[in-house]
Amino acid sequence: SPTGRAYEWNWHLITRLSRVFGLDQWNRAANGRPMSSSMLITLALLSGVGGFFSGFLGVGGAVVLIPLMLSVPPLLGVGQLTMHEVAGLTMVQVLVASFFAFRIHQRSGFIHRKTTLAIGLPMGACALLGSGLSKYMPSAYMLMVFGVLVALALVLLLKKTPNESGQGSDAFTFHL
């Protein structure tokens, strides 16, 4: 029947595209290990938390996701990911969450196009470089670099800065 042939053709196309993009192994970790359904559900829920904070606060979801993805699955007994796997997963989450958050903030009039290009293009190029170099760095070093950057960000958030009038401020404020 024509409907049956269309279904078979669509299924064949989806299967072929999934192989081209590596999605035929969607339930496997980067090292080829199969992932349990429990692990996939856990990662999906954690990604939802990271996506919410990414859009709500404008922070990279990775700041929230990396600690969660490294600690929650082992605590629940559903598996464990390496720092390299977590870095790859958070990149996907951040890309998708950033795209949708960008569109919403753009519609609200909070996006300046020239500034976005001035920041986005160098950031994209450096992200490409950093992701390429990360495959040569041990997971422990990657985790240490992440920890140092988060600590530095915390120090910068808590640092006193002059108020808008240029005078020093004695009041303690968060710079969020």
N, C-alpha and C positions, 0 to 999 in steps of 0.2 A: 504494500500500500504506500501511497505517497507520504503519508504521515510517518510511517515506520522508517522509510528511507531518509526523511529529513531528520528524524531522531538519531538514526545511525550516523549520518553525516555530521550532525552537530556534536555527537559524542566523540567521533573520530577527531574532529577539529579541536575540541577541548582537550582530549588526550594528547594530541600532538603538540599543542601550545604548552601544555603543562610540562611536557618533556623538554621543550626548547627552553623554557624559563626555569627548569629545575623544580617545578611544583609537583612532579610525580612522586617526589620524596618528601612531601609536605609534612609528614609525621615523623621525620627523621631529623636528628640533630645534625650539626655541621660535620661531625665525625662519622655519620652513617648509623649511629645508634638509633633504634626505634624509640619514639616517645610514647608514653602511655597516654590514654585519654585523660587520666587525672592530671597529668603534667600539662597537657594542652589547655584544659579547662582552667587550671591554676594560672598559667601564663596569660590567658585571655582576661581573667579577672584582674590580675595585676596590671595588665596593659590598660585596662579601663581606668584604674586608679591613676596611673601615670598620665594618661591622656586627659583626664579631668584637670589635674594640676597643671599640665602643660598649657591647656587652653585658658584656665582660670587665672593663673598667675603669670603666664608668659615665660615660665621657666622651661628649660628642656626637660621633657619627661624622663630623660635618663637620670637626672639628679634624684628622682624618686624611684625609678624603676631598677637601677643597678643594685642598690642595697636590697630591695624587695626580691628581685629575681635570684640574687645570690643566697638569700637567707630563708625565704618562705618555702620554696619547694622541698629543701632538705628537712625543714621543721615539720612539714606535713607528710614527709615520707614518700613523695611522689617522684623524686629524682633530684639530680644536681646538675647545674650548668657550669661551664668554665667561664672565666671572664671574657674570653674571645667570643663565645656563643652569646653571652649577655650583651656584649657591645654590638654585635650584629643585630640582635633582636631589638635593642633599644633604638638603633638607627632607623629601622623600619617604622617603629612606633612613632618616633619623633618626626619622621618625614610625613607620615599620614596625619598625625595630630597637628603639626605645624601648618600643613596645607589648609585644613579645615578652619583652624583658628585664624589664620591669615585672612581667609575669605570673610569671616564674620567681622573681624576687626576692620577690614577694608570697607565693608558695607557701613560700618559705624563711623567711618571717616577718620580712623586713627592711624592710617598708613600713609606715609609720605613716599611716593614712588622713587624719587631720586635717592633718598636716604636708604631705602630698601635695597636698591641696586648697589649703592656704594658699600653697604654692609654685606649683602647677600652673595655677591659674586666672589669677593676674596674669601668669605667664609666657606663657600662651596668648594673652591679650589683647595683651600687648606684642609678641609674635611676629607677630600679625595686623597690628598697626600698623607694625612694622618692615618686614614684607614688602610692605605697601602703599607705604611710602615708598621702598623700594629701587628701584622701577622708575623713579624720577626721579633716581637717583644714578648717575653714570658708573661703569663697571666698575673703573676705576683707583682711584677713591675707596673703593669697596667692598673692594677688595683691600688697600688701605692700612689701613682700619679693622680688617680681619681680622688683618693683621700686627701691629698695635699691641695688639690684644686677646690674641693668642697670646703676644707678648713679655711683656705684663703678667702673664699667667697663669704664665709661666715664672719671673718674678721672685717672685711670690707662693709658688710651690712651693719655691723655694730659700731663702726668707726664714726666719731663725731666729725661733722663737716660744718662749714659756715652756713648760716641760714641765708635766705634769699637777699637780705639787706647787706650781706657781706660781713656781718658781725659774727663772732664765734657764738655758739649756742651752748648753754650749760644744761639744757634739757636733753635727756637721753631719748633718741629717736631711732627707729628702724628705717633703713633706706630701701624700702621695697618698691 
